[in-house]
Structures are given as structure tokens and as C-alpha cells.
Amino acid sequence: MHHASIRTANIHRAIAFYEQLGFIVHERFTTGYTLACWMEGLGGRIELIQIPEPQPAPDAFGNEHYVGYYHLSFDLSNRITDLPTWLNNLQEKFSQASVENLSQLAPLKVLLEPTQQMIGDQVYEVTFIADADGLPLEFIRILR
């Protein structure tokens, strides 16, 4: 896969959010009449596209009847030792960054605290957070 594309109400706020996750802007460009960029990190590439006159995104995480894009998922198995500690550190990082740059960053919104989930014959630690526009992002770690 080349990239996953995310439409955002404010590209500068979205860039600041994804930078806190470890993404780095790889390329800035315009698409039609709006700002866009590719960011790389956590083993993948995302494209952010700023939408003029944005409408709120649907609640893909909270609305059990929603159909369509649900979430991006990032495998942290080879990057961290446990998901709860990683999430706590990320929350602290966002809290500090939001104090320094309140116009671009807000405290991290956790949609699902770390939990264990059996998928096939694997046990995963799973957590969900919301990005700058409220879109769900999943982070997983294989336990066994």
C-alpha cells in the first residue's frame, strides 16, 4: 500500500497531532485548491488533505450502525514493551505539548483503554485514540 488518505479540517493541527505519534512530513503539496502532505512513520505513510468548509466527521467509533472507513491500525509489537505504559507516556506527551501549543494540540482523547483481545490464535493488547479530527486510530501489540 502506498498511503492512507485522511481529510482534515486543519492540516496544521493534524500535522502537529501526527508528529506527536512519530510521523514526519515527507512531502508538502497542493491538490487542486487545497493543502496536502505525505507523512511517514510507524511503518507507513499517510496523506493529509485540508478540506475547505469542513463538516464534522461521522462518529465511526461510537455509532454501531456507521458503515465506511473505521480506523487505521498500527502494530507496535516490535517498538514497545507494553501498551498501557506507551499510552500513559503518549498522554503525558500530548498534555505537555498542548500546554506549549494549545492552538494546535489538545490533550489526547482515548476512545478505548488498553485491553486484551483474542484474534484467531493470537492475543493482542489493543487501544484506540482519536486523531485531531476525531477519527479513530488503533494501536496493537501481539502478546502471544
ChimeraX attribute file (.defattr): number of C-alpha atoms within 10 A of each C-alpha:
attribute: neighborCount
match mode: 1-to-1
recipient: residues
	/A:1	5
	/A:2	8
	/A:3	12
	/A:4	12
	/A:5	14
	/A:6	17
	/A:7	17
	/A:8	25
	/A:9	19
	/A:10	18
	/A:11	22
	/A:12	17
	/A:13	18
	/A:14	21
	/A:15	22
	/A:16	17
	/A:17	23
	/A:18	19
	/A:19	15
	/A:20	14
	/A:21	14
	/A:22	11
	/A:23	20
	/A:24	17
	/A:25	17
	/A:26	13
	/A:27	11
	/A:28	13
	/A:29	11
	/A:30	11
	/A:31	11
	/A:32	7
	/A:33	9
	/A:34	12
	/A:35	17
	/A:36	23
	/A:37	19
	/A:38	20
	/A:39	21
	/A:40	18
	/A:41	16
	/A:42	13
	/A:43	9
	/A:44	13
	/A:45	19
	/A:46	20
	/A:47	20
	/A:48	25
	/A:49	22
	/A:50	22
	/A:51	17
	/A:52	12
	/A:53	6
	/A:54	11
	/A:55	9
	/A:56	9
	/A:57	12
	/A:58	14
	/A:59	14
	/A:60	17
	/A:61	19
	/A:62	10
	/A:63	9
	/A:64	8
	/A:65	9
	/A:66	12
	/A:67	9
	/A:68	8
	/A:69	10
	/A:70	14
	/A:71	15
	/A:72	14
	/A:73	14
	/A:74	16
	/A:75	16
	/A:76	18
	/A:77	16
	/A:78	8
	/A:79	10
	/A:80	11
	/A:81	12
	/A:82	16
	/A:83	23
	/A:84	15
	/A:85	12
	/A:86	15
	/A:87	19
	/A:88	11
	/A:89	12
	/A:90	16
	/A:91	16
	/A:92	14
	/A:93	15
	/A:94	21
	/A:95	17
	/A:96	15
	/A:97	18
	/A:98	17
	/A:99	12
	/A:100	11
	/A:101	13
	/A:102	12
	/A:103	10
	/A:104	17
	/A:105	22
	/A:106	17
	/A:107	18
	/A:108	19
	/A:109	15
	/A:110	16
	/A:111	16
	/A:112	14
	/A:113	14
	/A:114	20
	/A:115	13
	/A:116	16
	/A:117	14
	/A:118	12
	/A:119	8
	/A:120	6
	/A:121	7
	/A:122	10
	/A:123	14
	/A:124	21
	/A:125	21
	/A:126	21
	/A:127	21
	/A:128	23
	/A:129	20
	/A:130	17
	/A:131	17
	/A:132	24
	/A:133	17
	/A:134	17
	/A:135	21
	/A:136	23
	/A:137	18
	/A:138	17
	/A:139	19
	/A:140	21
	/A:141	21
	/A:142	18
	/A:143	14
	/A:144	9
